[in-house]
Amino acid sequence: MNIGSPLYMSPEGYIDNIYGPKTDVWAFGIVLYELLHGKTPNSHLLDTESLRSNIIVPIRREDFRNDISYDLKDLILRCLEIN
């Protein structure tokens, strides 16, 4: 896990270099997702340009494994809301 990686950064942090409590909540949501799935939601994006253009695509409830509780999915999705 490389927390400094763009895969953990919020859209505001990655695109606009804006950091604060909201970016910490985003990183928390990404870490929770990775703990459950073994990869970050955007791990399939291999180059910087793909990540930059897709980081604002919201994660969907369907992107989670089926055995994850509704409440845990809801917590992660709320952490990863794009403002």
Residue pairs with C-beta under 8 A, 6 or more apart in sequence:
1 31
1 34
2 8
3 27
3 31
6 14
6 48
6 51
6 55
7 30
7 40
7 42
7 43
7 45
7 51
8 27
8 30
8 31
8 40
9 23
9 26
9 27
9 55
10 22
10 23
10 26
10 27
11 26
11 55
11 56
11 82
12 18
12 19
12 22
12 23
12 83
13 19
13 23
13 26
14 51
14 52
14 55
15 52
15 55
15 56
22 83
25 79
26 79
26 80
28 79
29 75
29 76
29 77
29 78
29 79
29 80
30 40
30 41
30 79
30 80
32 72
32 75
32 76
32 79
33 40
33 41
33 59
33 76
33 80
34 40
36 64
36 65
36 68
36 72
36 76
37 64
37 65
41 59
41 63
41 80
42 51
42 54
42 55
45 51
45 54
56 82
58 80
58 81
58 82
59 76
59 77
59 80
61 73
61 77
64 73
64 76
